[in-house]
Amino acid sequence: CRGFRDLCVEAGLDRILLYVGGNLVVGKTPWPEVEARFLAMGFDRAAPPGTRIETVIEWLGRDFAAREQGLQRAEA
């Protein structure tokens, strides 16, 4: 996943929202560390395993609204 944001920018997709989720690491890394790692890679949101689609849809609505207001993303 590292470098994916840069590839999107190179392709002219610099305003795209990037979400990632599911089983993102092997082992027992605490979720806050996993989330921070993926946010640092340029993802807008990282969803832990078991995240419901309704949650992701809510994030999308809030993040699109934040973009309309000139913000990068809505706060979690």
Gaussian input, Z-matrix of N, CA and C with variables (Angstrom, degrees):
# hf/3-21g

backbone

0 1
 N
 C     1     B1
 C     2     B2     1     A1
 N     3     B3     2     A2     1     D1
 C     4     B4     3     A3     2     D2
 C     5     B5     4     A4     3     D3
 N     6     B6     5     A5     4     D4
 C     7     B7     6     A6     5     D5
 C     8     B8     7     A7     6     D6
 N     9     B9     8     A8     7     D7
 C    10    B10     9     A9     8     D8
 C    11    B11    10    A10     9     D9
 N    12    B12    11    A11    10    D10
 C    13    B13    12    A12    11    D11
 C    14    B14    13    A13    12    D12
 N    15    B15    14    A14    13    D13
 C    16    B16    15    A15    14    D14
 C    17    B17    16    A16    15    D15
 N    18    B18    17    A17    16    D16
 C    19    B19    18    A18    17    D17
 C    20    B20    19    A19    18    D18
 N    21    B21    20    A20    19    D19
 C    22    B22    21    A21    20    D20
 C    23    B23    22    A22    21    D21
 N    24    B24    23    A23    22    D22
 C    25    B25    24    A24    23    D23
 C    26    B26    25    A25    24    D24
 N    27    B27    26    A26    25    D25
 C    28    B28    27    A27    26    D26
 C    29    B29    28    A28    27    D27
 N    30    B30    29    A29    28    D28
 C    31    B31    30    A30    29    D29
 C    32    B32    31    A31    30    D30
 N    33    B33    32    A32    31    D31
 C    34    B34    33    A33    32    D32
 C    35    B35    34    A34    33    D33
 N    36    B36    35    A35    34    D34
 C    37    B37    36    A36    35    D35
 C    38    B38    37    A37    36    D36
 N    39    B39    38    A38    37    D37
 C    40    B40    39    A39    38    D38
 C    41    B41    40    A40    39    D39
 N    42    B42    41    A41    40    D40
 C    43    B43    42    A42    41    D41
 C    44    B44    43    A43    42    D42
 N    45    B45    44    A44    43    D43
 C    46    B46    45    A45    44    D44
 C    47    B47    46    A46    45    D45
 N    48    B48    47    A47    46    D46
 C    49    B49    48    A48    47    D47
 C    50    B50    49    A49    48    D48
 N    51    B51    50    A50    49    D49
 C    52    B52    51    A51    50    D50
 C    53    B53    52    A52    51    D51
 N    54    B54    53    A53    52    D52
 C    55    B55    54    A54    53    D53
 C    56    B56    55    A55    54    D54
 N    57    B57    56    A56    55    D55
 C    58    B58    57    A57    56    D56
 C    59    B59    58    A58    57    D57
 N    60    B60    59    A59    58    D58
 C    61    B61    60    A60    59    D59
 C    62    B62    61    A61    60    D60
 N    63    B63    62    A62    61    D61
 C    64    B64    63    A63    62    D62
 C    65    B65    64    A64    63    D63
 N    66    B66    65    A65    64    D64
 C    67    B67    66    A66    65    D65
 C    68    B68    67    A67    66    D66
 N    69    B69    68    A68    67    D67
 C    70    B70    69    A69    68    D68
 C    71    B71    70    A70    69    D69
 N    72    B72    71    A71    70    D70
 C    73    B73    72    A72    71    D71
 C    74    B74    73    A73    72    D72
 N    75    B75    74    A74    73    D73
 C    76    B76    75    A75    74    D74
 C    77    B77    76    A76    75    D75
 N    78    B78    77    A77    76    D76
 C    79    B79    78    A78    77    D77
 C    80    B80    79    A79    78    D78
 N    81    B81    80    A80    79    D79
 C    82    B82    81    A81    80    D80
 C    83    B83    82    A82    81    D81
 N    84    B84    83    A83    82    D82
 C    85    B85    84    A84    83    D83
 C    86    B86    85    A85    84    D84
 N    87    B87    86    A86    85    D85
 C    88    B88    87    A87    86    D86
 C    89    B89    88    A88    87    D87
 N    90    B90    89    A89    88    D88
 C    91    B91    90    A90    89    D89
 C    92    B92    91    A91    90    D90
 N    93    B93    92    A92    91    D91
 C    94    B94    93    A93    92    D92
 C    95    B95    94    A94    93    D93
 N    96    B96    95    A95    94    D94
 C    97    B97    96    A96    95    D95
 C    98    B98    97    A97    96    D96
 N    99    B99    98    A98    97    D97
 C   100   B100    99    A99    98    D98
 C   101   B101   100   A100    99    D99
 N   102   B102   101   A101   100   D100
 C   103   B103   102   A102   101   D101
 C   104   B104   103   A103   102   D102
 N   105   B105   104   A104   103   D103
 C   106   B106   105   A105   104   D104
 C   107   B107   106   A106   105   D105
 N   108   B108   107   A107   106   D106
 C   109   B109   108   A108   107   D107
 C   110   B110   109   A109   108   D108
 N   111   B111   110   A110   109   D109
 C   112   B112   111   A111   110   D110
 C   113   B113   112   A112   111   D111
 N   114   B114   113   A113   112   D112
 C   115   B115   114   A114   113   D113
 C   116   B116   115   A115   114   D114
 N   117   B117   116   A116   115   D115
 C   118   B118   117   A117   116   D116
 C   119   B119   118   A118   117   D117
 N   120   B120   119   A119   118   D118
 C   121   B121   120   A120   119   D119
 C   122   B122   121   A121   120   D120
 N   123   B123   122   A122   121   D121
 C   124   B124   123   A123   122   D122
 C   125   B125   124   A124   123   D123
 N   126   B126   125   A125   124   D124
 C   127   B127   126   A126   125   D125
 C   128   B128   127   A127   126   D126
 N   129   B129   128   A128   127   D127
 C   130   B130   129   A129   128   D128
 C   131   B131   130   A130   129   D129
 N   132   B132   131   A131   130   D130
 C   133   B133   132   A132   131   D131
 C   134   B134   133   A133   132   D132
 N   135   B135   134   A134   133   D133
 C   136   B136   135   A135   134   D134
 C   137   B137   136   A136   135   D135
 N   138   B138   137   A137   136   D136
 C   139   B139   138   A138   137   D137
 C   140   B140   139   A139   138   D138
 N   141   B141   140   A140   139   D139
 C   142   B142   141   A141   140   D140
 C   143   B143   142   A142   141   D141
 N   144   B144   143   A143   142   D142
 C   145   B145   144   A144   143   D143
 C   146   B146   145   A145   144   D144
 N   147   B147   146   A146   145   D145
 C   148   B148   147   A147   146   D146
 C   149   B149   148   A148   147   D147
 N   150   B150   149   A149   148   D148
 C   151   B151   150   A150   149   D149
 C   152   B152   151   A151   150   D150
 N   153   B153   152   A152   151   D151
 C   154   B154   153   A153   152   D152
 C   155   B155   154   A154   153   D153
 N   156   B156   155   A155   154   D154
 C   157   B157   156   A156   155   D155
 C   158   B158   157   A157   156   D156
 N   159   B159   158   A158   157   D157
 C   160   B160   159   A159   158   D158
 C   161   B161   160   A160   159   D159
 N   162   B162   161   A161   160   D160
 C   163   B163   162   A162   161   D161
 C   164   B164   163   A163   162   D162
 N   165   B165   164   A164   163   D163
 C   166   B166   165   A165   164   D164
 C   167   B167   166   A166   165   D165
 N   168   B168   167   A167   166   D166
 C   169   B169   168   A168   167   D167
 C   170   B170   169   A169   168   D168
 N   171   B171   170   A170   169   D169
 C   172   B172   171   A171   170   D170
 C   173   B173   172   A172   171   D171
 N   174   B174   173   A173   172   D172
 C   175   B175   174   A174   173   D173
 C   176   B176   175   A175   174   D174
 N   177   B177   176   A176   175   D175
 C   178   B178   177   A177   176   D176
 C   179   B179   178   A178   177   D177
 N   180   B180   179   A179   178   D178
 C   181   B181   180   A180   179   D179
 C   182   B182   181   A181   180   D180
 N   183   B183   182   A182   181   D181
 C   184   B184   183   A183   182   D182
 C   185   B185   184   A184   183   D183
 N   186   B186   185   A185   184   D184
 C   187   B187   186   A186   185   D185
 C   188   B188   187   A187   186   D186
 N   189   B189   188   A188   187   D187
 C   190   B190   189   A189   188   D188
 C   191   B191   190   A190   189   D189
 N   192   B192   191   A191   190   D190
 C   193   B193   192   A192   191   D191
 C   194   B194   193   A193   192   D192
 N   195   B195   194   A194   193   D193
 C   196   B196   195   A195   194   D194
 C   197   B197   196   A196   195   D195
 N   198   B198   197   A197   196   D196
 C   199   B199   198   A198   197   D197
 C   200   B200   199   A199   198   D198
 N   201   B201   200   A200   199   D199
 C   202   B202   201   A201   200   D200
 C   203   B203   202   A202   201   D201
 N   204   B204   203   A203   202   D202
 C   205   B205   204   A204   203   D203
 C   206   B206   205   A205   204   D204
 N   207   B207   206   A206   205   D205
 C   208   B208   207   A207   206   D206
 C   209   B209   208   A208   207   D207
 N   210   B210   209   A209   208   D208
 C   211   B211   210   A210   209   D209
 C   212   B212   211   A211   210   D210
 N   213   B213   212   A212   211   D211
 C   214   B214   213   A213   212   D212
 C   215   B215   214   A214   213   D213
 N   216   B216   215   A215   214   D214
 C   217   B217   216   A216   215   D215
 C   218   B218   217   A217   216   D216
 N   219   B219   218   A218   217   D217
 C   220   B220   219   A219   218   D218
 C   221   B221   220   A220   219   D219
 N   222   B222   221   A221   220   D220
 C   223   B223   222   A222   221   D221
 C   224   B224   223   A223   222   D222
 N   225   B225   224   A224   223   D223
 C   226   B226   225   A225   224   D224
 C   227   B227   226   A226   225   D225

   B1=1.4571
   B2=1.5304
   B3=1.3342
   B4=1.4637
   B5=1.5253
   B6=1.3054
   B7=1.4530
   B8=1.5209
   B9=1.3332
   B10=1.4627
   B11=1.5208
   B12=1.3402
   B13=1.4740
   B14=1.5195
   B15=1.3313
   B16=1.4670
   B17=1.5339
   B18=1.3262
   B19=1.4625
   B20=1.5280
   B21=1.3186
   B22=1.4732
   B23=1.5254
   B24=1.3152
   B25=1.4673
   B26=1.5296
   B27=1.3353
   B28=1.4625
   B29=1.5334
   B30=1.3264
   B31=1.4638
   B32=1.5253
   B33=1.3439
   B34=1.4569
   B35=1.5200
   B36=1.3179
   B37=1.4648
   B38=1.5279
   B39=1.3250
   B40=1.4632
   B41=1.5227
   B42=1.3196
   B43=1.4774
   B44=1.5283
   B45=1.3078
   B46=1.4510
   B47=1.5357
   B48=1.3164
   B49=1.4614
   B50=1.5232
   B51=1.3179
   B52=1.4587
   B53=1.5268
   B54=1.3052
   B55=1.4597
   B56=1.5269
   B57=1.3074
   B58=1.4551
   B59=1.5219
   B60=1.3067
   B61=1.4565
   B62=1.5087
   B63=1.3124
   B64=1.4561
   B65=1.5089
   B66=1.3130
   B67=1.4643
   B68=1.5277
   B69=1.3148
   B70=1.4664
   B71=1.5209
   B72=1.3191
   B73=1.4661
   B74=1.5228
   B75=1.3035
   B76=1.4586
   B77=1.5191
   B78=1.3120
   B79=1.4564
   B80=1.5113
   B81=1.2935
   B82=1.4622
   B83=1.5271
   B84=1.2947
   B85=1.4553
   B86=1.5242
   B87=1.3334
   B88=1.4697
   B89=1.5301
   B90=1.3520
   B91=1.4562
   B92=1.5268
   B93=1.3396
   B94=1.4774
   B95=1.5359
   B96=1.3159
   B97=1.4729
   B98=1.5283
   B99=1.3197
   B100=1.4676
   B101=1.5299
   B102=1.3248
   B103=1.4607
   B104=1.5225
   B105=1.3211
   B106=1.4715
   B107=1.5284
   B108=1.3082
   B109=1.4681
   B110=1.5304
   B111=1.3300
   B112=1.4584
   B113=1.5283
   B114=1.3152
   B115=1.4602
   B116=1.5278
   B117=1.3370
   B118=1.4712
   B119=1.5230
   B120=1.3350
   B121=1.4699
   B122=1.5254
   B123=1.3415
   B124=1.4588
   B125=1.5105
   B126=1.3206
   B127=1.4643
   B128=1.5198
   B129=1.3108
   B130=1.4628
   B131=1.5201
   B132=1.3064
   B133=1.4604
   B134=1.5191
   B135=1.3226
   B136=1.4566
   B137=1.5180
   B138=1.3155
   B139=1.4615
   B140=1.5298
   B141=1.3151
   B142=1.4676
   B143=1.5293
   B144=1.3190
   B145=1.4642
   B146=1.5297
   B147=1.3191
   B148=1.4541
   B149=1.5164
   B150=1.3245
   B151=1.4644
   B152=1.5252
   B153=1.3023
   B154=1.4704
   B155=1.5311
   B156=1.3149
   B157=1.4612
   B158=1.5251
   B159=1.3279
   B160=1.4660
   B161=1.5288
   B162=1.3199
   B163=1.4731
   B164=1.5192
   B165=1.3165
   B166=1.4637
   B167=1.5308
   B168=1.3102
   B169=1.4646
   B170=1.5261
   B171=1.3246
   B172=1.4740
   B173=1.5258
   B174=1.3401
   B175=1.4652
   B176=1.5283
   B177=1.3281
   B178=1.4641
   B179=1.5270
   B180=1.3212
   B181=1.4665
   B182=1.5114
   B183=1.3307
   B184=1.4690
   B185=1.5278
   B186=1.3320
   B187=1.4687
   B188=1.5251
   B189=1.3429
   B190=1.4688
   B191=1.5293
   B192=1.3314
   B193=1.4694
   B194=1.5273
   B195=1.3266
   B196=1.4681
   B197=1.5274
   B198=1.3251
   B199=1.4658
   B200=1.5240
   B201=1.3294
   B202=1.4612
   B203=1.5229
   B204=1.3334
   B205=1.4625
   B206=1.5238
   B207=1.3271
   B208=1.4518
   B209=1.5163
   B210=1.3190
   B211=1.4625
   B212=1.5151
   B213=1.3152
   B214=1.4596
   B215=1.5238
   B216=1.3423
   B217=1.4501
   B218=1.5153
   B219=1.3155
   B220=1.4644
   B221=1.5153
   B222=1.3005
   B223=1.4517
   B224=1.5160
   B225=1.2960
   B226=1.4677
   B227=1.4776
   A1=112.44
   A2=115.68
   A3=118.94
   A4=108.94
   A5=117.12
   A6=122.28
   A7=114.21
   A8=117.31
   A9=119.86
   A10=111.65
   A11=117.61
   A12=121.13
   A13=109.60
   A14=117.25
   A15=120.89
   A16=111.31
   A17=116.69
   A18=119.87
   A19=111.34
   A20=115.92
   A21=119.51
   A22=110.70
   A23=116.44
   A24=121.01
   A25=109.72
   A26=116.70
   A27=120.44
   A28=111.83
   A29=115.99
   A30=121.03
   A31=112.43
   A32=116.84
   A33=120.31
   A34=113.82
   A35=116.47
   A36=121.47
   A37=111.06
   A38=115.86
   A39=119.64
   A40=113.58
   A41=119.14
   A42=120.96
   A43=112.35
   A44=117.31
   A45=120.68
   A46=110.68
   A47=115.98
   A48=120.66
   A49=107.61
   A50=116.76
   A51=121.25
   A52=109.67
   A53=114.65
   A54=121.70
   A55=107.75
   A56=115.79
   A57=121.96
   A58=107.15
   A59=116.80
   A60=117.47
   A61=113.25
   A62=113.63
   A63=120.73
   A64=111.42
   A65=115.82
   A66=121.65
   A67=108.52
   A68=116.32
   A69=121.93
   A70=114.13
   A71=117.54
   A72=120.61
   A73=109.08
   A74=114.36
   A75=121.07
   A76=107.41
   A77=116.77
   A78=119.88
   A79=111.56
   A80=114.37
   A81=120.63
   A82=111.71
   A83=117.77
   A84=121.48
   A85=108.34
   A86=117.98
   A87=119.39
   A88=111.35
   A89=116.00
   A90=120.46
   A91=113.55
   A92=120.48
   A93=118.43
   A94=113.11
   A95=117.49
   A96=120.56
   A97=110.78
   A98=116.10
   A99=120.50
   A100=109.69
   A101=115.94
   A102=120.35
   A103=111.05
   A104=116.74
   A105=120.77
   A106=110.94
   A107=117.09
   A108=121.20
   A109=110.79
   A110=117.32
   A111=120.28
   A112=112.16
   A113=117.51
   A114=119.41
   A115=110.14
   A116=116.78
   A117=120.91
   A118=111.67
   A119=117.46
   A120=121.39
   A121=111.82
   A122=117.42
   A123=119.78
   A124=115.10
   A125=117.69
   A126=119.66
   A127=109.16
   A128=116.77
   A129=121.21
   A130=111.80
   A131=116.80
   A132=122.24
   A133=108.81
   A134=114.82
   A135=121.99
   A136=106.74
   A137=115.52
   A138=120.76
   A139=109.82
   A140=116.94
   A141=119.54
   A142=110.99
   A143=116.77
   A144=119.42
   A145=110.14
   A146=115.04
   A147=119.73
   A148=115.24
   A149=117.53
   A150=120.33
   A151=108.90
   A152=115.77
   A153=121.14
   A154=110.30
   A155=115.78
   A156=121.29
   A157=110.83
   A158=117.38
   A159=120.62
   A160=110.80
   A161=116.22
   A162=120.60
   A163=110.31
   A164=116.61
   A165=120.74
   A166=110.51
   A167=116.93
   A168=120.57
   A169=110.42
   A170=116.60
   A171=120.06
   A172=110.77
   A173=117.34
   A174=120.56
   A175=110.78
   A176=116.45
   A177=119.90
   A178=111.33
   A179=116.46
   A180=119.97
   A181=111.90
   A182=116.06
   A183=119.84
   A184=111.60
   A185=117.04
   A186=119.63
   A187=111.83
   A188=117.78
   A189=119.25
   A190=110.54
   A191=117.89
   A192=121.21
   A193=110.28
   A194=116.92
   A195=120.60
   A196=110.44
   A197=117.23
   A198=120.68
   A199=110.99
   A200=116.41
   A201=120.02
   A202=111.26
   A203=116.85
   A204=122.14
   A205=111.70
   A206=116.96
   A207=120.96
   A208=114.65
   A209=117.80
   A210=121.62
   A211=110.01
   A212=117.07
   A213=121.40
   A214=110.91
   A215=116.92
   A216=121.93
   A217=108.65
   A218=116.04
   A219=121.02
   A220=108.71
   A221=117.25
   A222=120.14
   A223=109.25
   A224=115.66
   A225=121.52
   A226=108.52
   D1=-22.85
   D2=-179.99
   D3=-61.68
   D4=131.61
   D5=179.02
   D6=90.95
   D7=-6.00
   D8=-177.94
   D9=-64.00
   D10=-41.49
   D11=178.08
   D12=-59.19
   D13=-43.79
   D14=-179.93
   D15=-61.36
   D16=-39.91
   D17=177.48
   D18=-64.24
   D19=-37.74
   D20=177.49
   D21=-64.26
   D22=-43.25
   D23=178.86
   D24=-61.97
   D25=-45.36
   D26=178.85
   D27=-59.42
   D28=-31.45
   D29=-179.37
   D30=-85.79
   D31=4.92
   D32=178.96
   D33=84.72
   D34=15.25
   D35=-178.57
   D36=-107.71
   D37=44.36
   D38=-174.27
   D39=-70.53
   D40=-15.50
   D41=-179.44
   D42=-102.38
   D43=7.11
   D44=-177.46
   D45=-71.42
   D46=143.45
   D47=172.36
   D48=-84.64
   D49=130.28
   D50=178.57
   D51=-115.39
   D52=118.29
   D53=176.52
   D54=-115.28
   D55=146.91
   D56=176.39
   D57=-137.82
   D58=150.65
   D59=-179.66
   D60=-168.66
   D61=173.66
   D62=179.60
   D63=101.08
   D64=-151.18
   D65=179.21
   D66=-82.27
   D67=90.75
   D68=-170.91
   D69=-88.79
   D70=-18.99
   D71=-179.64
   D72=-138.58
   D73=159.51
   D74=174.48
   D75=-97.92
   D76=135.10
   D77=178.27
   D78=107.58
   D79=-163.47
   D80=-173.39
   D81=-114.19
   D82=48.10
   D83=176.77
   D84=-72.21
   D85=130.68
   D86=178.55
   D87=-58.56
   D88=140.68
   D89=-176.13
   D90=-54.15
   D91=-43.48
   D92=179.93
   D93=-55.90
   D94=-34.52
   D95=177.80
   D96=-70.35
   D97=-42.34
   D98=178.93
   D99=-62.39
   D100=-47.60
   D101=179.92
   D102=-59.13
   D103=-47.13
   D104=-179.73
   D105=-60.19
   D106=-38.79
   D107=-179.93
   D108=-61.90
   D109=-44.75
   D110=-177.63
   D111=-75.50
   D112=-33.72
   D113=174.43
   D114=-64.49
   D115=-38.96
   D116=177.94
   D117=-65.54
   D118=-25.72
   D119=177.49
   D120=-78.83
   D121=-5.12
   D122=176.67
   D123=107.50
   D124=2.72
   D125=176.32
   D126=-76.24
   D127=144.98
   D128=179.72
   D129=-78.53
   D130=-33.20
   D131=179.83
   D132=-146.05
   D133=147.87
   D134=172.50
   D135=-128.11
   D136=126.00
   D137=-176.31
   D138=-106.97
   D139=129.72
   D140=178.77
   D141=-70.64
   D142=161.64
   D143=176.25
   D144=-53.24
   D145=140.86
   D146=178.16
   D147=88.20
   D148=1.22
   D149=179.13
   D150=-64.11
   D151=131.67
   D152=-178.16
   D153=-79.37
   D154=147.07
   D155=-179.55
   D156=-59.26
   D157=-32.28
   D158=178.87
   D159=-61.57
   D160=-35.16
   D161=177.41
   D162=-66.02
   D163=-44.47
   D164=-179.12
   D165=-65.09
   D166=-39.92
   D167=177.46
   D168=-62.97
   D169=-40.16
   D170=176.38
   D171=-62.68
   D172=-44.42
   D173=177.15
   D174=-58.08
   D175=-45.41
   D176=-179.81
   D177=-58.43
   D178=-46.73
   D179=178.63
   D180=-58.93
   D181=-45.76
   D182=-179.40
   D183=-68.32
   D184=-39.83
   D185=-178.69
   D186=-70.23
   D187=-38.87
   D188=175.33
   D189=-64.34
   D190=-40.45
   D191=177.82
   D192=-63.31
   D193=-41.02
   D194=178.41
   D195=-63.04
   D196=-40.17
   D197=178.38
   D198=-61.71
   D199=-39.32
   D200=178.76
   D201=-63.86
   D202=-27.54
   D203=178.83
   D204=-90.43
   D205=3.93
   D206=178.09
   D207=85.61
   D208=10.57
   D209=177.90
   D210=-93.86
   D211=155.88
   D212=179.20
   D213=-66.58
   D214=-49.94
   D215=177.33
   D216=-160.01
   D217=161.38
   D218=176.56
   D219=-73.38
   D220=150.31
   D221=176.40
   D222=-70.31
   D223=147.17
   D224=-178.95
   D225=-62.82

